[in-house]
Amino acid sequence: MSTASQAVRHAGGLYRKSLDRALRPIRKVEREVGHLREVERVGESGETPYIALLGLVLFLGSIFAIMVGLAFAAYYLTV
């Protein structure tokens, strides 16, 4: 009887270890989701969308200015 119970405990330990290894990526994703929920909760304010839009406008505005400058330079180089 003791040999059978030892075998069951040993097999259970092996299954637990392999299950822990298999669930490791899922637990990482769960931790990341929890972190993102916390960031979202802390970041809730009325100003957040405006700050995001301001960043987007400033980022795209500089790219637009560079492209317009390159277009004018190409035009004047070909004339």
Backbone as a printed PyTorch tensor [residue, N CA C, xyz], in Angstrom:
tensor([[[  0.8120,  -1.1910,   0.0000],
         [  0.0000,   0.0000,   0.0000],
         [  0.8580,   1.2570,   0.0000]],

        [[  1.9440,   1.2700,   0.7230],
         [  2.7810,   2.4660,   0.7770],
         [  3.4780,   2.7150,  -0.5590]],

        [[  3.8110,   1.6600,  -1.2920],
         [  4.4420,   1.8290,  -2.6010],
         [  3.4630,   2.4860,  -3.5730]],

        [[  2.2250,   2.0980,  -3.5460],
         [  1.2120,   2.6830,  -4.4320],
         [  0.9900,   4.1540,  -4.0810]],

        [[  0.9370,   4.4750,  -2.8090],
         [  0.7190,   5.8830,  -2.4400],
         [  1.9420,   6.7260,  -2.7870]],

        [[  3.1340,   6.1580,  -2.6590],
         [  4.3390,   6.8840,  -3.0660],
         [  4.3440,   7.1140,  -4.5720]],

        [[  3.9200,   6.1190,  -5.3280],
         [  3.8570,   6.2590,  -6.7790],
         [  2.8490,   7.3310,  -7.1820]],

        [[  1.7250,   7.3640,  -6.4980],
         [  0.7110,   8.3810,  -6.8000],
         [  1.2360,   9.7690,  -6.4650]],

        [[  1.8880,   9.9120,  -5.3230],
         [  2.4640,  11.2100,  -4.9610],
         [  3.5280,  11.6480,  -5.9570]],

        [[  4.3650,  10.6980,  -6.3800],
         [  5.4200,  11.0110,  -7.3410],
         [  4.8170,  11.4480,  -8.6750]],

        [[  3.8230,  10.7040,  -9.1580],
         [  3.1700,  11.0550, -10.4220],
         [  2.4630,  12.4030, -10.3070]],

        [[  1.8300,  12.6420,  -9.1740],
         [  1.1720,  13.9380,  -8.9710],
         [  2.1570,  15.0810,  -8.9850]],

        [[  3.3190,  14.8700,  -8.3940],
         [  4.3540,  15.9000,  -8.4150],
         [  4.8550,  16.1720,  -9.8240]],

        [[  5.0300,  15.0980, -10.6080],
         [  5.4640,  15.2780, -11.9960],
         [  4.4180,  16.0120, -12.8170]],

        [[  3.1450,  15.6580, -12.6350],
         [  2.0710,  16.3540, -13.3560],
         [  2.0040,  17.8230, -12.9490]],

        [[  2.1850,  18.1120, -11.6720],
         [  2.1460,  19.4950, -11.2040],
         [  3.2780,  20.3070, -11.8260]],

        [[  4.4860,  19.7170, -11.8700],
         [  5.6240,  20.4330, -12.4590],
         [  5.4130,  20.7010, -13.9410]],

        [[  4.9260,  19.6930, -14.6710],
         [  4.7110,  19.8990, -16.1040],
         [  3.5670,  20.8760, -16.3510]],

        [[  2.5470,  20.8750, -15.5090],
         [  1.4530,  21.8270, -15.6490],
         [  1.9340,  23.2410, -15.3320]],

        [[  2.7880,  23.3860, -14.3330],
         [  3.3450,  24.7020, -14.0150],
         [  4.1490,  25.2480, -15.1960]],

        [[  4.9350,  24.3840, -15.8390],
         [  5.7050,  24.8190, -17.0120],
         [  4.7860,  25.2140, -18.1570]],

        [[  3.7240,  24.4510, -18.3610],
         [  2.8020,  24.7400, -19.4670],
         [  2.0150,  26.0250, -19.2190]],

        [[  1.7230,  26.3380, -17.9580],
         [  0.9240,  27.5250, -17.6440],
         [  1.7570,  28.7900, -17.4680]],

        [[  3.0660,  28.6710, -17.5150],
         [  3.9340,  29.8300, -17.3010],
         [  3.6380,  30.9860, -18.2730]],

        [[  3.5180,  30.7520, -19.6120],
         [  3.1950,  31.8690, -20.5140],
         [  1.8280,  32.4950, -20.2300]],

        [[  0.8580,  31.6570, -19.8520],
         [ -0.4760,  32.1830, -19.5600],
         [ -0.4270,  33.0720, -18.3270]],

        [[  0.3450,  32.6870, -17.3350],
         [  0.4610,  33.5110, -16.1310],
         [  1.1520,  34.8340, -16.4270]],

        [[  2.1270,  34.8260, -17.3450],
         [  2.7760,  36.0860, -17.7330],
         [  1.7740,  37.0260, -18.3890]],

        [[  0.9380,  36.4760, -19.2610],
         [ -0.0810,  37.2990, -19.9230],
         [ -1.0710,  37.8350, -18.8970]],

        [[ -1.4750,  37.0080, -17.9410],
         [ -2.3980,  37.4590, -16.9000],
         [ -1.7890,  38.5930, -16.0820]],

        [[ -0.5000,  38.4930, -15.7550],
         [  0.1600,  39.5770, -15.0100],
         [  0.2000,  40.8590, -15.8380]],

        [[  0.4710,  40.7350, -17.1450],
         [  0.5160,  41.9100, -18.0120],
         [ -0.8620,  42.5640, -18.1190]],

        [[ -1.8930,  41.7630, -18.2350],
         [ -3.2580,  42.2980, -18.3030],
         [ -3.6020,  43.0170, -17.0070]],

        [[ -3.2280,  42.4330, -15.8860],
         [ -3.4680,  43.0900, -14.6000],
         [ -2.7420,  44.4190, -14.5040]],

        [[ -1.5130,  44.4520, -15.0080],
         [ -0.7360,  45.6930, -14.9870],
         [ -1.3920,  46.7420, -15.8810]],

        [[ -1.8390,  46.3410, -17.0710],
         [ -2.4800,  47.2940, -17.9740],
         [ -3.7920,  47.8210, -17.3970]],

        [[ -4.5320,  46.9570, -16.7110],
         [ -5.7670,  47.4280, -16.0640],
         [ -5.4600,  48.4510, -14.9870]],

        [[ -4.3900,  48.2280, -14.2350],
         [ -4.0010,  49.1770, -13.1900],
         [ -3.5740,  50.5090, -13.8120]],

        [[ -2.8050,  50.4460, -14.8910],
         [ -2.3840,  51.6820, -15.5670],
         [ -3.5950,  52.4170, -16.1130]],

        [[ -4.5380,  51.6760, -16.6880],
         [ -5.7380,  52.3050, -17.2270],
         [ -6.5630,  52.9600, -16.1200]],

        [[ -6.6650,  52.3000, -14.9840],
         [ -7.4400,  52.8490, -13.8720],
         [ -6.7820,  54.1160, -13.3420]],

        [[ -5.4700,  54.0930, -13.2040],
         [ -4.7660,  55.2590, -12.6790],
         [ -4.8050,  56.4080, -13.6790]],

        [[ -4.7430,  56.0790, -14.9740],
         [ -4.6850,  57.1120, -16.0040],
         [ -6.0220,  57.7000, -16.3820]],

        [[ -7.0910,  57.2980, -15.7410],
         [ -8.3950,  57.8330, -16.1010],
         [ -8.5200,  59.2770, -15.6160]],

        [[ -8.5930,  60.1780, -16.5660],
         [ -8.8400,  61.5810, -16.2540],
         [ -9.4060,  62.2290, -17.5030]],

        [[ -9.9500,  63.3950, -17.3520],
         [-10.5080,  64.0900, -18.4990],
         [ -9.4620,  64.6050, -19.4540]],

        [[ -8.2280,  64.7670, -18.9920],
         [ -7.1810,  65.3450, -19.8310],
         [ -6.4530,  64.3080, -20.6760]],

        [[ -6.5770,  63.0580, -20.3700],
         [ -5.8020,  62.0280, -21.0550],
         [ -6.0230,  62.0130, -22.5710]],

        [[ -7.2660,  62.0720, -23.0880],
         [ -7.4210,  62.0790, -24.5490],
         [ -6.7970,  63.3010, -25.2070]],

        [[ -6.8710,  64.4500, -24.5390],
         [ -6.3050,  65.6670, -25.1240],
         [ -4.7820,  65.5970, -25.1750]],

        [[ -4.1900,  65.0100, -24.1590],
         [ -2.7420,  64.8570, -24.1600],
         [ -2.3280,  63.9010, -25.2750]],

        [[ -3.0800,  62.8300, -25.4710],
         [ -2.7770,  61.8830, -26.5360],
         [ -2.9280,  62.5420, -27.9020]],

        [[ -3.9770,  63.3240, -28.0900],
         [ -4.1610,  64.0250, -29.3650],
         [ -3.0690,  65.0510, -29.6080]],

        [[ -2.6640,  65.7550, -28.5660],
         [ -1.5830,  66.7220, -28.7090],
         [ -0.2850,  66.0280, -29.1230]],

        [[  0.0110,  64.9000, -28.5130],
         [  1.2050,  64.1470, -28.8950],
         [  1.1370,  63.6790, -30.3300]],

        [[ -0.0380,  63.2130, -30.7590],
         [ -0.2080,  62.7530, -32.1320],
         [ -0.0340,  63.8990, -33.1190]],

        [[ -0.6220,  65.0490, -32.8150],
         [ -0.5020,  66.2070, -33.7100],
         [  0.9510,  66.6650, -33.7940]],

        [[  1.6250,  66.7360, -32.6660],
         [  3.0230,  67.1640, -32.6980],
         [  3.8930,  66.1760, -33.4570]],

        [[  3.6430,  64.8850, -33.3000],
         [  4.4150,  63.8660, -34.0030],
         [  4.1620,  63.9330, -35.5010]],

        [[  2.8760,  63.9520, -35.8950],
         [  2.5550,  63.9750, -37.3170],
         [  2.8730,  65.3240, -37.9430]],

        [[  2.7760,  66.3820, -37.1670],
         [  3.1140,  67.7090, -37.6970],
         [  4.5620,  67.8070, -38.1060]],

        [[  5.4560,  67.2520, -37.3120],
         [  6.8750,  67.3140, -37.6720],
         [  7.1500,  66.4700, -38.9090]],

        [[  6.5120,  65.3220, -39.0420],
         [  6.7030,  64.4970, -40.2390],
         [  6.1560,  65.2150, -41.4670]],

        [[  4.9900,  65.8460, -41.3230],
         [  4.4020,  66.5950, -42.4300],
         [  5.3230,  67.7380, -42.8570]],

        [[  5.8980,  68.4530, -41.9040],
         [  6.8030,  69.5630, -42.2310],
         [  8.0420,  69.0570, -42.9720]],

        [[  8.5760,  67.9500, -42.5610],
         [  9.7470,  67.3890, -43.2480],
         [  9.3890,  66.9890, -44.6710]],

        [[  8.2360,  66.3690, -44.8660],
         [  7.8240,  65.9510, -46.2050],
         [  7.5730,  67.1540, -47.1170]],

        [[  6.9560,  68.1970, -46.5950],
         [  6.7350,  69.4040, -47.3970],
         [  8.0680,  70.0340, -47.7650]],

        [[  8.9880,  70.0710, -46.8100],
         [ 10.3170,  70.6050, -47.0980],
         [ 11.0450,  69.8030, -48.1630]],

        [[ 10.9400,  68.5040, -48.1080],
         [ 11.5690,  67.6550, -49.1270],
         [ 10.9120,  67.8510, -50.4930]],

        [[  9.6020,  68.0460, -50.5120],
         [  8.9030,  68.2750, -51.7780],
         [  9.3490,  69.5850, -52.4050]],

        [[  9.4620,  70.6400, -51.5950],
         [  9.9450,  71.9220, -52.1330],
         [ 11.3960,  71.8200, -52.6030]],

        [[ 12.2160,  71.1210, -51.8550],
         [ 13.6130,  70.9520, -52.2610],
         [ 13.6980,  70.1710, -53.5740]],

        [[ 12.8920,  69.1260, -53.7230],
         [ 12.8980,  68.3620, -54.9660],
         [ 12.4040,  69.2060, -56.1260]],

        [[ 11.4000,  70.0460, -55.8820],
         [ 10.8820,  70.9120, -56.9500],
         [ 11.9430,  71.9220, -57.4080]],

        [[ 12.6130,  72.5540, -56.4580],
         [ 13.6050,  73.5570, -56.8080],
         [ 14.8700,  72.9320, -57.4030]],

        [[ 15.1690,  71.7010, -57.0940],
         [ 16.3250,  71.0380, -57.6850],
         [ 16.0620,  70.6180, -59.1240]],

        [[ 14.7990,  70.3520, -59.4380],
         [ 14.4730,  69.9410, -60.8060],
         [ 14.2360,  71.1230, -61.7370]],

        [[ 14.0070,  72.2890, -61.2110],
         [ 13.7320,  73.4680, -62.0430],
         [ 15.0060,  74.1440, -62.4320]]])
